Amino acid sequence: MSEAGKKRIIVADDEEGIRDVFSMIIESSFDHEILLCDCAASAIETIKKNPKIDLIFSDYNMGKDTGGDLYKFLKDKNLDIPFALCSTYSPEDIDGFEEFDTDHPHNAYFQKPFTSEEIVGHINKVCGEETIPTSEIQTFVRVNPERFMRLNQIKETFDVYIRLSKKKYVKIINEGESESFEVIDKYIKKGVDYIFLEWQKYEIFEKKSIEALFDKFEEQLATASNEELTENVLDSIEAIQGMVKNLGVNERTVELIDKVVDSTEKMISKSGNLDELLNLLKSKDGYIKDHGYLCSYVACSIAERMSWKTEGIWKKIITASLFQNISLEENELAMIYDLNSNEYKGLEDRVQTKIKMHPQDSVKIISDAESNFSEDTRKMIQNHHELPDGSGYPRGLNATNVAPLEALFILATNFAHSLIMTKDVDQINIIAQDYNEVYNKGNYKKPYQGFLKTFIKLIPPKD
């Protein structure tokens, strides 16, 4: 059981860095027990093993499973536990969360990136005034030493203390000392649970530690700066897709998106033939990023053939290509195109809905970046699974209901999908013959003609 006065709080997120930030925020202001879980299944097991949980903070997409699975467990078992969803996804857009606001008076939603004030305020609301005494907060804030070392990637030094009693603290590190990590590691081995920072220094540390999550992605982008290597561009695409999924869209995210789009555009201009590109693409385990890049390549190549090669159009196409599947965590779900297939029909209803609605859900995720994502980009993402005969989804638009640029993008995304699934450039002519009946009509007609002309350029010469 928890000690008297303490509460048990579960933090469920598949990103260790985000779990660490949560823990740091909670530990700095409360004396509650924090139970960290990397997926819904782990959180469910934690609930089964512990007699009382007072609050849950959970991400939605967690790789192995979702926050929806965790929330369904709570509802199925009639557990009276407040649930705080911390995600880029709004509850109103997620299957199973239709009555989220009324299921529990303390259910809440925090859009990533959240603030420490939001988290502390919600805990106070749910758990009551259980904060560390104000007199202590004004002087010192406690931090888990292992998390301090993980989060302090900038290696900035602070005055660091340990507590001997409620009112007595001893400084173990002076600001500016270069061996601070070694000293902290020594105290960890001695069994010290917390180190302490002065309040003002803690505020600096908190801001910089959260920024360190972004720096992790920037480091990946830095390694992908060699525009001559397609593999590095694919790494940068994977990094920015992960960043948007895990941390949401904000000013810094938008800056990095611009960098990735620019490097992708330059790489497309330098790319060799399609056969070489297909050989560089990895297994289907990396489908979302591979498809994003290949779709960019195909769509921009067709646009160039149609004399649509302008900086603005290429950027719109590339941005739409990279984020069309941003609402899908699993590569396997992104690979399902045919809603009449046995593969689709064999899925649970909620997963089928997730696939069918993912174009609109992807638009919602990027909707906070209005200045960066144009209306053309949004429409390409929203309509990328429509088909000329009206049999596509989610809205069933036909060949006259989509603009020519959207038609070009739809054709390109389907072609890129076919190539990745076959991994055989020799299948191009067969695919083209099938496409004649499908795309040679309405607003698809000109993009389709450009598509055929582009093939002559894309097919590698035979020896």
N, C-alpha and C positions, 0 to 999 in steps of 0.2 A: 504493500500500500504506500501511497505518497505520504511524506511527512506532513504533519498538521500545517495547514495554511498553504501548502504548495498545491499547484495544479499540474496536471499532465497534459502536455501539448504535443501532438504529432505534426511533424513537418514532412510532407511527402513530395519529393521532386527528384527526377533522375539526374539532375546536374549537381554534382558535389559542391561546386562553387556557390550555387544558389542556396543549398541547404546550409552551408557555412554562414552565408550572409544572414539568413533567417536566425540561426542560432546566436550569432553575434548581437543582432538587434534585440532578441528576447532576453539574453543573458545580461545585457547591459542595464536593463530596467526592471527585471523581475527575478524572483528566486524560484521559478517554476522548473519542473522536470521536462526536458525536451527529448522526444523520441524521434530519431531521424530514420526515414524510410526512403528507399530509392525507387519504389514502384507501389502500385495499389495493392498487389498481393502481399508485399511486406507489411504495409500498413494494416491490412486485414488481419494478418497473423499477430501483429502487435496488439491490436484491439482484443483479439481472442485471449491473449496471454495476460493482459492487464485488466484488473477489475473495474477501473474507472478512467475514462478519457474525458477531458473537459473541453477540448477544442482541437480541431483539425485544420491545418493549412495545407492545401494540395494544389499541385499543378494539374493540368488536364492531360496533355500528351506526355507520357513517360516511357515511350519506347516499347517496353514489354506489354503495357496495358495503359489504362487511362484513369483520370480522376473520376470519370463517369462510373467505372467499375467499382471504385471505392464508395462513391455516393449511393449506388444501387444497393450495395451490401448494407449500408446504414439503414436505408429505407426498408429493405426486405426483412431486416432483423428488428425493425422498430426501435432503433437505438437513438436516444435523445442526446445527440452530440452535435453542437454547432459546427458547420462546415464552411470554411472560407476558401473559395476558389481563386487561385492566383494564376492567371493565364492571359494569353492574348485572345482567348476565346471568351465571349460573353455567354453567361448561362442561358440567355434567351435563344441562342443560336445552337444549343447542344441538345441532342436527344436525351431524354431522361431528366432534364432540368426544368421542365415546363412549369413546375410549381415550386421552384427553388426558393423564391422570396417568401412563400407562405408555409413551406414545410417546417421551418424553425425560425423563431423570432430573431435569432442571432446569426442566421446564415448571411454570408457577405461575399461580394466579388471585388477583387483588386486586380486591375489590369496591369500587366507588366509593361514597363518597369514600375514597381510600387515604391513607396517611400517608407522609411523607418517610422515616420509619424503615423502613417496609416496602420501599420502593424501594431505598434504600441497602443494606439487609440482603441483598436478593436479588442485587444486583449484586456484592456481596462474595462471596456464595455461588457465583455462576456464574463470575465473572471473576477471583476471587482477590483478595488484598489489594493493590489498585492505588490506594488512596486517596491524596490529597494528604498529605504528611508531617504527623504529628500536631502538631509544633511550629508549623507554619504555620497549621493549622486553628484552633488555640487562639487565634491572634491575628487572622487575616484569612480571609475567605471570598470567593472570586471570584464575580462575577455578570456575565453578558452585559449590557452597558450598554443595548442596545436593548430587551431583555426587561425590564430594570429600569424603564425609562420606561413601557413598556406596562402592566406589572403594578402599578406604583405609582400606581394610580388615586386613592388617597387623598391623593396629593401630599405625603406625609410626608417630611421631610428627615432625612438622616443624615450623619454624617461619612463622606466617600467618598474613597478612595485609588486611586492607580495604582501599579503595581509597576515599579520601575526595575531591580531585580535580585532574586535569590532572597531576600535579606535586607533590601532597602531599599525602603521604601514612602514615597510622598509624598502628603500630603493635598491634594486639589484642591477639596473642598467642606467647609465647616464646617456642622455641624448647625444648622438654623435659617435658613440662607441661602435667600432667596426665589428666587434665579436659578439654582437647582441644575440644573434640566432644561436650561437654555441652556448651562451649562458642560459637562454630560455630552454634549450634542449636538455641541459643539465637538470633544471628544475622539474621538467616533465618527467625525467627518469626518477626523480626523488618523490614523485607522486603529487606534485602541486596541481590542483584542479584549475586554478584561475590565476592570471596575472592581472594587474590593475594599471590603468592609464588615467592621467588627469583628464577631467571632463573636456576641456577645450581641445586637448590633443586627441582624445577619443573621437570627437566630431571630425577632425581632419582625417584620422585613420579610417573612419567609417566611409566617408565620401570616396577616399582613394581606393579602398578595398572593393567597393562596388564598381568603380571604374576599372579595376583590375580584371573584372569579368570581360569587359569590352577589350582590354588589352590582350587578353588571351586570343581573341579572334583576330585582332590586328596583327599579332605575331604570325598567325597562319597566313594572313593576307600578304605580309611582308615576304614570306618565303615563296609566295606565288607571283612575285613582281616580275620575274623573267617571262616576258610575253612570248618568247619563242617556244616555250614548253607548254603544250596543251594540258599535260597532267597537272601542272601547277595552277593553271586557270581553273581546272576542275576542282582542285583543292580550295581555291578562293570561293568558288560557287558554293561548295558544301559548307564552308565556314559562314558565309553570309546567310545562307538558308537556315543554318542552325541558330545563328544569332537572332534572326527575326522570330523564329519559333520560340526560343527560350526567353528572350529579353524584350520582345515587343518592338515597336517602331518609335523611335524618337530622333532627335536632331543628329545624334552621333551615328545612329544606325543608317540614316539617310546618307550621310557623308560616305560611309563605307560602301553602301549600295552603289553610289556613283562611281567609286573606284573600281568595283568589280565589273560594272557595266562597261566602263571605259576599257579595262584590260581585255574583257571578252570581245569587244568590238575590234580592238587592234589585232587580237589573235585570229579572229575570223578573216580579217583582211589578208593575213599572212598564211592562212591554212593551206595545206596541200590538197590532194584529192580526197574524195570521200572514203575510199578504201583505207587510206592511212589513218583517217580520223576514227573509223570504226574499230580498227585494231587497237587504238589507244583507249577506247572506252572499256571500262572495267565490267565486272559481272553484273547481273541483274540486281545484286545487293545494293548497287549504287545507282539504281534506275533514275531516281528523281533528279539528281544532279547531272547525270549523263544525258538524260532526255532534255533537260533544260538547255544544255550547251548545244546538243545536236539540233534541237528545234531552232535555236538562234542561228546556227550555221545555215540550215536549209532555208529558213524564212528570209534571212538577209540576202542569201544568194539569189532567191527568186525575185526579191524586191530589186536587186541590182539589175537583173535581166530585164525587168519591167521599167527600168529607168526611174525607180523609186528610191535610189540610193541618195538619201539626204541624211545628215547627222541626226535630225529629229526623228525620222521614221526608224532608223536602225536602233536608236536608243529605246524607243517605245517597244519595238519588237523584242529586243534582248531582255528588257525588264519584264515584259509579259512572259517570256519563255522561262526565265529563272524563277518566277513566283507563281506560275499557274497551278502548281501542286503544293503550295506552301502550307495548306491546311491539312495535308495528309502526312502523317508521321511514317507510315509503313510503305516501303517500296512496293510490296505485293499489292496493296490496294491501288496505288497509282498506275499499276500495269493493267488493271481491269478497264477495258474500254467498252465492251459489249454487255449491255444490261440484260440481254437475252441469253447470255452464256450460262452454262451449268455452274461455272466458278462463281459467278455473281449470285445466282439463285440459291446456291448452297450456303450463303452467308446469313448471319442473323439480320433481322429487320433494321436494327440500329446501325449496323455496318453498311447495309445497302443504302440507307439514307445518307450516311456520311459520304459515300462515294458519289451518289447522285447529286448531292448539294455542294460538293467540294469546290466547284468553280465560284459559286457565290460566297462561300465561306472564305476562300482565298482573297477575294476582293475586300471582304470585311476586315481581314487581318491587316491589310496594307492601307486601309482607309484613313488612318491618322496622318498619312504622309501626302496630303492633298497637293502640296506644291511640287512634289517629286514624281508622283504617279499621275500621268495625264489621263483624261477621259478615254482616249483611244486605248491606252494600256489596260485600263479597267475593263473595257468592253471586250478586248481580246481575251483576257483571263476569264471573264464571266461566260463567254460564248465558245470557249475552245473545244467543248464536246458537242456542239450543235452539228447538224448534218444537213446537206442541201434538200433532202426529201422531208425534212421535219421530224425525223425519227431520233434526233439527238436529245441531249439533256443539258441543263435542267429545264429549259423553257420550250423546247420543241420548235425552234425557229427554222424556217425554210430558206431556200436560196435567195429569196427577195427580201428577207428580213434582216440580213446582216450586211454591213458595209464591205466594200472590196478588200480593205486592209484586214478586217476580221476574217473574211473568207480565205485570204492568203494564209493567215495565221492558223486557221483550223486545218487547212490542207497540210501545212508544214508540220503541225504537231502530230497529226495522224501518220504522216510519212516517217517522221523521226521515230515514232513508236514502232512502226512496222520494221524499220531497219534494225532497231535495237533488239527486237524480239527474234529476228532472223539472223542478225549479224552476218549477212551475206549480201554484198553489193551487187552480185550477179542477179539478185532477185528484182532489181530496179525495173527492168522491162515488164516483168510479170505484174508488179505492183502498179505500174503506169497503165497497163491495159485494164486492170480492175478499176482504176480511178476514173477512166474515161466515162463510164456510165454514171458514176457517182457525182463527179465534180464539174463536168462540162456543161454547166447550165447556170442561168441567173447571174448573180454577182460573183460566182465562183469561176465563170468562164475565162475571164482575162487572167486571173491568177493561175488557173490551170494551164493555159497556154504558156505562160511564163515558166511554170513548173516543168513542162515538157522540154522547152528550149534549154532550161538550166541543166537538165539531165545530160545533155550532150557534153556540157562542160564538166559535170561532176563525175561522170563515168570514167574511170582510169583507162588509159590506153592499153590495149592488149599487145603483148609481145609477138 
